[in-house]
């Protein structure tokens, strides 16, 4: 159970971190003023 929980957390963190920069890059050139990133 502990291993599953750790794996789940790692997967979630990796997915979230990967999706955040991806959205930032897509929105950067398009909505650089709106995002401000």
ZAMARKE-408590 format. One record per atom (N, C-alpha, C): residue number from 0; atom name; x, y, z. Coordinates in steps of 0.05 Angstrom, whole numbers, padded with zeros to 5 digits. Each point is the difference from the previous one (the first is absolute). Example, Ala and Ser with C-alpha at 12.3 -4.5 7.8 and 13.67 -1.06 7.14 Angstrom:
REM ZAMARKE-408590
<pt resi="0" name="N" u="00264" v="-00114" w="00156"/>
<pt resi="0" name="CA" u="-00018" v="00024" w="00000"/>
<pt resi="0" name="C" u="00018" v="00024" w="00000"/>
<pt resi="1" name="N" u="-00007" v="00021" w="-00014"/>
<pt resi="1" name="CA" u="00016" v="00024" w="00001"/>
<pt resi="1" name="C" u="-00015" v="00022" w="00014"/>
//
This chain:
REM ZAMARKE-408590
<pt resi="0" name="N" u="00017" v="-00024" w="00000"/>
<pt resi="0" name="CA" u="-00017" v="00024" w="00000"/>
<pt resi="0" name="C" u="00018" v="00025" w="00000"/>
<pt resi="1" name="N" u="00020" v="-00001" w="00016"/>
<pt resi="1" name="CA" u="00017" v="00024" w="00001"/>
<pt resi="1" name="C" u="00014" v="00005" w="-00027"/>
<pt resi="2" name="N" u="00008" v="-00022" w="-00012"/>
<pt resi="2" name="CA" u="00014" v="00004" w="-00026"/>
<pt resi="2" name="C" u="-00020" v="00011" w="-00020"/>
<pt resi="3" name="N" u="-00024" v="-00009" w="00000"/>
<pt resi="3" name="CA" u="-00020" v="00010" w="-00019"/>
<pt resi="3" name="C" u="-00005" v="00030" w="00005"/>
<pt resi="4" name="N" u="-00002" v="00007" w="00025"/>
<pt resi="4" name="CA" u="-00005" v="00029" w="00007"/>
<pt resi="4" name="C" u="00024" v="00017" w="-00010"/>
<pt resi="5" name="N" u="00024" v="-00010" w="00005"/>
<pt resi="5" name="CA" u="00024" v="00016" w="-00009"/>
<pt resi="5" name="C" u="00000" v="00002" w="-00030"/>
<pt resi="6" name="N" u="-00006" v="-00022" w="-00014"/>
<pt resi="6" name="CA" u="00000" v="00001" w="-00029"/>
<pt resi="6" name="C" u="-00022" v="00019" w="-00010"/>
<pt resi="7" name="N" u="-00022" v="-00001" w="00013"/>
<pt resi="7" name="CA" u="-00022" v="00018" w="-00008"/>
<pt resi="7" name="C" u="00008" v="00029" w="00003"/>
<pt resi="8" name="N" u="00012" v="00006" w="00022"/>
<pt resi="8" name="CA" u="00009" v="00028" w="00005"/>
<pt resi="8" name="C" u="00020" v="00008" w="-00021"/>
<pt resi="9" name="N" u="00019" v="-00018" w="-00005"/>
<pt resi="9" name="CA" u="00021" v="00007" w="-00020"/>
<pt resi="9" name="C" u="-00012" v="00005" w="-00027"/>
<pt resi="10" name="N" u="-00018" v="-00018" w="-00008"/>
<pt resi="10" name="CA" u="-00013" v="00003" w="-00026"/>
<pt resi="10" name="C" u="-00016" v="00026" w="-00001"/>
<pt resi="11" name="N" u="-00015" v="00006" w="00021"/>
<pt resi="11" name="CA" u="-00016" v="00024" w="00000"/>
<pt resi="11" name="C" u="00018" v="00025" w="-00001"/>
<pt resi="12" name="N" u="00022" v="-00001" w="00016"/>
<pt resi="12" name="CA" u="00018" v="00024" w="00000"/>
<pt resi="12" name="C" u="00012" v="00003" w="-00027"/>
<pt resi="13" name="N" u="00010" v="-00022" w="-00012"/>
<pt resi="13" name="CA" u="00013" v="00002" w="-00026"/>
<pt resi="13" name="C" u="-00020" v="00011" w="-00021"/>
<pt resi="14" name="N" u="-00024" v="-00012" w="00000"/>
<pt resi="14" name="CA" u="-00020" v="00009" w="-00019"/>
<pt resi="14" name="C" u="-00007" v="00029" w="00003"/>
<pt resi="15" name="N" u="-00004" v="00008" w="00025"/>
<pt resi="15" name="CA" u="-00008" v="00028" w="00006"/>
<pt resi="15" name="C" u="00023" v="00019" w="-00009"/>
<pt resi="16" name="N" u="00024" v="-00007" w="00008"/>
<pt resi="16" name="CA" u="00023" v="00017" w="-00007"/>
<pt resi="16" name="C" u="00004" v="00001" w="-00030"/>
<pt resi="17" name="N" u="-00005" v="-00022" w="-00014"/>
<pt resi="17" name="CA" u="00004" v="00000" w="-00029"/>
<pt resi="17" name="C" u="-00022" v="00016" w="-00013"/>
<pt resi="18" name="N" u="-00024" v="-00002" w="00010"/>
<pt resi="18" name="CA" u="-00022" v="00014" w="-00013"/>
<pt resi="18" name="C" u="00002" v="00030" w="00005"/>
<pt resi="19" name="N" u="00010" v="00008" w="00023"/>
<pt resi="19" name="CA" u="00002" v="00029" w="00007"/>
<pt resi="19" name="C" u="00019" v="00014" w="-00021"/>
<pt resi="20" name="N" u="00024" v="-00010" w="-00003"/>
<pt resi="20" name="CA" u="00018" v="00014" w="-00020"/>
<pt resi="20" name="C" u="-00011" v="-00002" w="-00028"/>
<pt resi="21" name="N" u="-00013" v="-00022" w="-00007"/>
<pt resi="21" name="CA" u="-00011" v="-00002" w="-00027"/>
<pt resi="21" name="C" u="-00020" v="00022" w="-00005"/>
<pt resi="22" name="N" u="-00018" v="00003" w="00019"/>
<pt resi="22" name="CA" u="-00021" v="00021" w="-00003"/>
<pt resi="22" name="C" u="00013" v="00028" w="00000"/>
<pt resi="23" name="N" u="00020" v="00003" w="00016"/>
<pt resi="23" name="CA" u="00014" v="00026" w="00001"/>
<pt resi="23" name="C" u="00013" v="00006" w="-00027"/>
<pt resi="24" name="N" u="00012" v="-00020" w="-00012"/>
<pt resi="24" name="CA" u="00013" v="00004" w="-00026"/>
<pt resi="24" name="C" u="-00020" v="00006" w="-00021"/>
<pt resi="25" name="N" u="-00023" v="-00014" w="00001"/>
<pt resi="25" name="CA" u="-00021" v="00004" w="-00021"/>
<pt resi="25" name="C" u="-00012" v="00028" w="00004"/>
<pt resi="26" name="N" u="-00004" v="00008" w="00025"/>
<pt resi="26" name="CA" u="-00014" v="00025" w="00005"/>
<pt resi="26" name="C" u="00020" v="00023" w="-00001"/>
<pt resi="27" name="N" u="00026" v="-00006" w="00004"/>
<pt resi="27" name="CA" u="00020" v="00021" w="00000"/>
<pt resi="27" name="C" u="-00001" v="00018" w="-00025"/>
<pt resi="28" name="N" u="00005" v="-00011" w="-00023"/>
<pt resi="28" name="CA" u="00000" v="00016" w="-00025"/>
<pt resi="28" name="C" u="-00028" v="00010" w="-00007"/>
<pt resi="29" name="N" u="-00020" v="-00015" w="00007"/>
<pt resi="29" name="CA" u="-00028" v="00008" w="-00007"/>
<pt resi="29" name="C" u="-00010" v="00021" w="00019"/>
<pt resi="30" name="N" u="00001" v="-00005" w="00025"/>
<pt resi="30" name="CA" u="-00011" v="00019" w="00020"/>
<pt resi="30" name="C" u="00022" v="00007" w="00020"/>
<pt resi="31" name="N" u="00021" v="00011" w="-00010"/>
<pt resi="31" name="CA" u="00022" v="00007" w="00018"/>
<pt resi="31" name="C" u="-00009" v="00022" w="00019"/>
<pt resi="32" name="N" u="-00017" v="00018" w="-00008"/>
<pt resi="32" name="CA" u="-00009" v="00021" w="00018"/>
<pt resi="32" name="C" u="-00019" v="-00011" w="00021"/>
<pt resi="33" name="N" u="-00019" v="-00018" w="-00009"/>
<pt resi="33" name="CA" u="-00019" v="-00011" w="00019"/>
<pt resi="33" name="C" u="00014" v="-00017" w="00021"/>
<pt resi="34" name="N" u="00017" v="-00018" w="-00008"/>
<pt resi="34" name="CA" u="00014" v="-00018" w="00019"/>
<pt resi="34" name="C" u="00020" v="00016" w="00016"/>
<pt resi="35" name="N" u="00017" v="00015" w="-00014"/>
<pt resi="35" name="CA" u="00020" v="00015" w="00014"/>
<pt resi="35" name="C" u="00024" v="-00018" w="00007"/>
<pt resi="36" name="N" u="00000" v="-00024" w="-00010"/>
<pt resi="36" name="CA" u="00023" v="-00018" w="00006"/>
<pt resi="36" name="C" u="00019" v="00001" w="-00023"/>
//
